Amino acid sequence: MSRLPTRGAEFWATVVAEARKGAIPRVEVASKHGVTDAALKYHLYKTTGSTAVKSKALALLPVRLTGAAAKQVELEFGAGLRLRFEEGCDPAYVAAVVCRLR
């Protein structure tokens, strides 16, 4: 039984970068590097997940606490969307919601 060669992060970073350029179709990029299109799609998807969000600097949002008894944080977006989060809500959750809405 033959083993497929192990490909590391550097290999996939190079292949994914080439596929993102879009100069040639993704299937051809995969074939050129000796990988399946499915494997390349997996690595493209994998790099657009949470790691992509972490690498970008997030803009600070204005936060307004309304009243001492409110115990809520309210975020207003330009399109008339308003979100309220209760006191004690996980900041990572708030950040994830805001990132999805951007």
N, C-alpha and C positions, 0 to 999 in steps of 0.2 A: 504494500500500500504506500503510495507516494504522498508526502506531506507538501502542502502548499507553502510557499515562502511566507514568513511573517513580515508584515509591513508595519512600520512604525508611524508615529505621529508626523514626523517630518515628511515621509513619503505622501501620506494622505493630505497634508497641508499643501504640498506642491500640486497634487492632482486636483484638489478642490479649487485652488486658486486658478488653475488653468481652465477648469470647467466654468468658473464664474465669469471669466473674461468673455466667454461666449463667441470667441473667434471661430470655433468649430463646434458641431453638435456634441452634446454630452456623451452620446453613445460612441462617437469616434474618440473622444478623450479617454473613455474607459478602455476601449480596444487598444489604443496606442500604449497605454500603461499596463496592459495585461490583466485588467480587473473586469468584473462584470458590471453592467450598467446598474444593477440592483445595489451592489456594494458602493458604487459611487454615489447613487441617490441617498443611501443611508448616511454616508459621511457628509454630504451636502446638508442634509436635514439636521444631522447631529450638530453641525457648526452654526446653524441658525437658531439654536435653542437658547437656553439661559446663558451660555457663555458669551454669546454675542451681545446680550443686554449688559452683562457685567463689564464688557470692555468699553462701553460708551459712557461718557460722563452724563449724568442726569442733571437737568436744569432744576434749580430750586423753585418750588412753588410757594406762592403766598399762602400762609396759614392764618386763619382768623378764628379765635376762640370766642364764641358768643355767649356771654353771661357766665357767672361763676357756677350756676347750677346746671348748665347745659351738659357739661362733660362729654361733648362731642367735638370731633374735628370735621370741618366742612371743607370740601374742595369744590371749587367752581371752575368749569371749563367754558371756553368761549362760546360753544354752541348751545348754551343754556342748560348744560348738564351739570347737576349738582349732586355730589356724593357726601354722605355723612357716615362717619365711623365712630363707634362708641369708644369711650375711654377704655384703655387696656387692650385695644385691638392690636394684633401683632403688626409691627411696622413693616415686616417683610411682606405681609399680605397686602397692605396698603400700597407699597411700592410695586408689587406685581400687578395689581389692578390698574394703577396709574400707567405703568409701562404698556399694558395691553390697550389702553385707551388713547395712547399718544399717536 
